[in-house]
Amino acid sequence: MRQEDQVSFVIDDGEEILDAGSLTDESSSSSSSSSSSASKPDHYDAFTRNGMIKIGEESNEYRTIKTQFLAGLGELSKDTSVMAIHKNIGSNNLNMEARFKAFKGCVDAVRERRGDTNSKNGWYGASKQEIRHIISYGIGRCNGQSHGIGVYLSTSKFILEAFPSTIEDENGLRHMLLCRVIMGKMELIPPGSKQIYPSSMEFDSGVDNLEEPSRLVVWSPYMNSHIFPVYIISFKAPSFSICMLRSQINEVRNRGQKLSSDVLFPILVKVFGPARADLILKSLGEYRKGEVNQHQMIQSLKQIIGNDRMLISIIKASRGKLPVRAQNREGRFRGNN
């Protein structure tokens, strides 16, 4: 990719990192040394084979993106480890280089028409396979419908909203794209809207909130001309349900409340739904009354929950603190399902 074809990429705090398509010596040398280590399995060959370059962990670029990513995850950042960041340099992938030229053309066109491209950083969570397809061929689907039907990307303050779309791969890793997005003139898209195009020629894109958007909405005709994927962040994190459960339980503890069944039940409903929440309380109640032993309780919860890590979180949270009211809960809610 030629120097004159590069587009500036910045993190939201205004600090410029690198031009999209360029690679510093610092990043390159770290990438070379890591790739030369034949003894380590390559968990990222799906990305490197498609023109992505691994960024050195000691580089300013890596540290800044990692910091921004973890900050946007909020409470989840405590249980999240960034494992690698790969950068799209375009010139290693002819399809991507062509898409970058198209993106740059749109940058120039929108700037000429609007006076400002209003470009944003957008985070896109997906499976490893989908991200590989995006790098190879471009975005192939609309991933959101709550505020119009389009491609949704999360802003840097609300990266957590993109997390549920990530899927753990065969190596226990999740992946997220950090993209540069041409927003142009944005319009407010109300919840439940079925809009699929700009409402008029006055607008280019949509958001869920004009003052502080959490979702950037790019309409399908523009999804590969107005979105350019620059980085892939690979990380390890527990499932969203586990994090939600921990967060809710910690919130109760911070308020000084006891984890009675009246307090725990609404939390379980949010994570598992009322039917499974009922069964969980029933199983814990049977254990507290001595009707089953600990092994039997754990086996019962495994069948209900299907996730050992989440199971441990629940047992730790409720051990010795759960009065038995499961039977009343069961009678009250079972008939409503």
C-alpha positions in Angstrom: 0.0 0.0 0.0 1.5 3.3 -1.0 2.2 6.1 1.5 -0.2 8.5 -0.2 -3.0 5.9 0.1 -2.9 5.7 3.9 -5.8 6.9 6.0 -5.2 8.2 9.6 -6.5 5.9 12.3 -7.0 7.4 15.8 -8.2 6.1 19.1 -11.1 8.1 20.6 -8.9 10.1 23.0 -7.3 11.8 19.9 -4.0 10.1 20.0 -2.9 9.1 16.5 -1.4 5.6 16.4 -0.5 4.7 12.9 -1.8 5.3 9.4 -3.9 2.3 8.3 -1.6 0.3 6.1 1.7 1.3 7.6 3.8 -0.9 9.9 6.4 0.5 12.3 9.8 -1.2 12.8 8.8 -1.8 16.4 5.7 -3.7 15.4 7.4 -5.5 12.6 10.4 -6.8 14.7 8.2 -8.2 17.4 6.0 -9.9 14.8 9.0 -11.4 13.1 10.4 -12.9 16.3 7.1 -14.3 17.4 6.4 -15.9 14.0 9.9 -17.5 14.0 9.1 -19.5 17.1 8.2 -22.8 15.4 7.7 -24.6 18.7 4.6 -22.6 19.6 1.3 -23.5 17.9 0.0 -20.7 15.7 -3.6 -19.9 16.8 -3.8 -17.0 14.4 -2.9 -18.5 11.1 -6.4 -17.7 9.8 -5.6 -14.1 10.2 -1.9 -14.0 9.1 -2.7 -16.0 6.0 -5.1 -13.3 5.0 -2.6 -10.4 5.3 -2.8 -9.5 9.0 0.4 -8.7 10.9 0.8 -9.4 14.6 1.7 -6.2 16.6 4.5 -6.3 19.1 3.2 -6.2 22.7 5.8 -3.6 23.7 4.7 -1.1 21.0 2.8 2.0 21.9 0.2 1.0 19.3 -0.5 -2.3 21.1 -0.6 -0.7 24.6 -3.0 2.0 23.5 -5.5 -0.3 21.7 -5.4 -2.8 24.6 -6.1 0.0 27.1 -9.0 1.3 25.1 -10.4 -2.2 24.6 -10.3 -3.1 28.3 -11.7 0.3 29.4 -14.7 -0.2 27.1 -15.4 -3.6 28.7 -16.1 -2.1 32.1 -16.6 -4.8 34.8 -15.8 -7.6 32.3 -12.2 -6.3 32.0 -11.2 -7.8 35.3 -11.7 -11.3 33.8 -10.3 -10.5 30.3 -6.8 -11.1 29.0 -5.7 -9.6 25.6 -3.7 -12.4 23.9 -2.8 -10.8 20.6 -3.6 -7.8 18.3 -3.2 -8.1 14.5 -3.2 -5.3 12.1 -4.4 -5.1 8.5 -1.7 -3.7 6.3 -3.7 -4.3 3.1 -0.7 -4.9 0.8 -0.5 -8.6 1.7 -4.1 -9.1 0.5 -5.2 -8.0 -2.9 -8.9 -8.0 -2.0 -8.3 -6.0 1.1 -6.1 -3.5 -0.8 -8.9 -3.0 -3.3 -11.4 -2.4 -0.5 -9.0 0.0 1.1 -8.8 2.1 -2.1 -12.6 2.0 -2.3 -12.8 3.1 1.4 -10.3 6.0 0.7 -12.4 7.0 -2.3 -15.5 7.2 0.0 -13.5 9.2 2.5 -12.7 11.8 -0.2 -16.3 11.8 -1.5 -18.0 12.2 1.9 -15.5 15.0 2.8 -16.2 16.8 -0.4 -20.0 16.5 0.1 -20.2 17.1 3.8 -17.1 19.0 4.6 -16.2 16.3 7.2 -16.2 12.5 7.1 -17.1 12.3 10.8 -15.1 9.1 11.0 -15.4 7.0 14.1 -13.8 3.9 15.7 -16.3 1.0 15.7 -16.0 -2.4 17.4 -17.4 -5.5 15.8 -17.7 -8.8 17.7 -18.1 -12.0 15.7 -16.8 -15.6 15.5 -13.3 -16.3 14.3 -14.7 -17.7 11.0 -16.8 -14.6 10.3 -13.9 -12.3 11.0 -11.7 -14.3 8.7 -14.4 -14.0 6.0 -14.6 -10.3 6.6 -10.8 -9.9 6.1 -10.9 -12.1 3.0 -14.1 -10.9 1.3 -15.8 -8.1 3.2 -18.8 -7.9 5.5 -21.5 -10.2 4.3 -24.5 -9.6 6.6 -26.5 -7.1 8.7 -26.0 -8.0 12.3 -28.5 -5.7 14.0 -32.2 -4.9 13.9 -33.1 -3.0 17.1 -32.4 0.5 15.6 -33.0 -0.2 11.9 -31.6 -3.1 9.9 -27.9 -2.6 9.2 -24.4 -3.3 10.3 -24.0 -2.4 14.0 -20.6 -1.4 15.5 -20.1 -0.4 19.1 -18.4 2.8 20.1 -15.3 2.7 22.3 -17.2 3.5 25.5 -19.6 0.7 24.9 -17.5 -2.1 23.7 -19.3 -4.4 26.1 -22.3 -4.3 23.8 -20.3 -6.1 21.0 -19.1 -8.8 23.4 -22.2 -11.1 23.2 -21.5 -11.5 19.5 -18.1 -13.0 20.0 -17.8 -16.8 20.1 -15.1 -18.8 21.8 -13.0 -20.6 19.2 -11.3 -24.0 19.4 -8.4 -22.5 21.3 -10.6 -20.7 23.9 -10.1 -17.3 22.2 -12.6 -14.7 21.3 -12.0 -12.0 18.6 -13.2 -8.5 17.9 -12.6 -6.2 15.0 -11.7 -2.5 15.5 -12.8 -0.7 12.4 -12.6 2.8 11.0 -16.2 3.9 10.1 -17.2 6.7 7.8 -20.4 8.1 9.5 -20.9 11.3 7.6 -24.1 13.0 8.7 -25.8 10.8 11.3 -29.5 10.5 12.1 -31.3 9.2 15.2 -32.8 5.8 14.6 -35.6 5.1 17.2 -35.9 1.6 18.8 -38.0 -0.8 16.8 -37.4 1.0 13.5 -37.3 -1.2 10.4 -35.4 1.4 8.4 -32.9 0.0 5.9 -31.6 3.1 4.1 -31.0 6.7 5.1 -34.3 8.5 5.5 -33.2 11.1 3.0 -30.2 12.3 1.0 -29.4 14.5 4.0 -28.1 11.6 6.0 -25.4 8.9 5.6 -25.7 6.7 8.7 -27.6 6.2 11.9 -27.0 6.1 15.7 -29.1 5.1 18.7 -28.3 8.4 20.5 -27.0 11.6 18.9 -25.4 12.9 22.1 -23.5 9.8 23.2 -24.1 6.9 20.7 -23.4 3.4 21.8 -24.3 1.9 18.4 -23.1 3.0 15.0 -25.6 1.9 12.3 -24.2 1.5 8.7 -26.8 0.7 6.1 -26.2 -2.4 3.9 -25.4 -0.6 0.7 -22.5 1.1 2.5 -21.2 -1.8 4.6 -18.1 -2.5 2.6 -17.4 1.0 1.4 -17.8 2.9 4.7 -16.3 0.3 7.1 -12.6 -0.6 7.0 -11.4 -3.3 9.4 -8.0 -2.2 10.8 -7.3 -4.4 13.9 -8.3 -7.8 15.3 -8.1 -8.1 19.1 -7.9 -11.7 20.3 -8.7 -12.2 23.9 -9.7 -14.7 26.6 -12.8 -14.0 28.7 -15.6 -15.9 30.4 -19.0 -16.1 28.8 -21.2 -13.0 29.0 -23.7 -14.9 31.3 -21.0 -15.7 33.8 -19.8 -12.1 33.9 -23.4 -10.8 34.2 -23.9 -13.2 37.1 -20.8 -12.1 38.9 -21.5 -8.5 38.3 -25.1 -8.8 39.7 -23.9 -10.7 42.8 -21.1 -8.3 43.5 -23.5 -5.4 43.2 -25.7 -7.0 45.9 -22.7 -7.6 48.2 -21.5 -4.0 47.7 -24.9 -2.8 48.9 -24.5 -4.9 52.1 -27.4 -7.1 51.3 -27.7 -10.8 52.1 -28.1 -13.2 49.2 -31.5 -14.5 50.2 -33.6 -16.3 47.7 -35.7 -13.2 47.2 -32.5 -11.4 46.2 -30.9 -14.2 44.2 -34.0 -15.2 42.2 -34.2 -12.0 40.1 -30.5 -12.3 39.3 -30.9 -15.9 38.2 -33.9 -14.9 36.1 -31.9 -12.3 34.2 -29.2 -14.8 33.4 -31.1 -18.1 32.9 -34.8 -17.2 32.6 -37.6 -17.9 35.1 -37.9 -21.7 34.4 -34.2 -22.5 35.0 -33.9 -20.0 37.9 -36.7 -21.9 39.6 -35.0 -25.2 39.2 -31.7 -23.8 40.5 -33.3 -22.5 43.7 -35.1 -25.8 44.1 -31.8 -27.8 43.8 -30.0 -25.5 46.3 -33.0 -25.7 48.7 -32.9 -29.5 48.7 -29.2 -29.4 49.6 -29.8 -26.9 52.4 -32.5 -29.2 53.8 -30.3 -32.2 53.7 -32.5 -34.0 51.1 -29.5 -34.4 48.8 -25.7 -34.4 49.3 -23.3 -32.0 47.7 -22.3 -34.3 44.9 -26.0 -34.8 44.0 -26.6 -31.1 44.1 -23.7 -30.4 41.8 -24.8 -33.0 39.3 -28.3 -31.5 39.4 -27.1 -28.0 38.8 -24.8 -29.2 35.9 -27.9 -30.6 34.2 -29.7 -27.3 34.6 -26.9 -24.9 33.8 -24.6 -26.9 31.6 -21.6 -24.7 32.5 -19.2 -25.7 35.2 -17.6 -22.3 35.6 -21.0 -20.6 36.1 -21.9 -23.4 38.5 -18.9 -22.7 40.7 -19.8 -19.0 40.7 -23.4 -19.7 41.9 -22.3 -22.2 44.6 -19.6 -19.8 45.9 -22.1 -17.0 46.0 -24.9 -18.9 47.7 -23.0 -21.2 50.0 -24.4 -20.9 53.6 -26.4 -17.8 52.6 -29.5 -19.1 51.0 -32.6 -19.5 53.1 -34.9 -22.2 51.8 -37.8 -20.7 49.9 -37.5 -22.7 46.8 -40.7 -24.6 47.2 -42.7 -21.3 47.4 -40.8 -20.0 44.4 -41.5 -23.2 42.5 -45.2 -23.0 43.2 -45.5 -19.3 42.3 -43.6 -19.4 39.0 -44.0 -23.0 37.7 -47.6 -22.4 36.7 -46.8 -19.3 34.7 -44.4 -21.1 32.3 
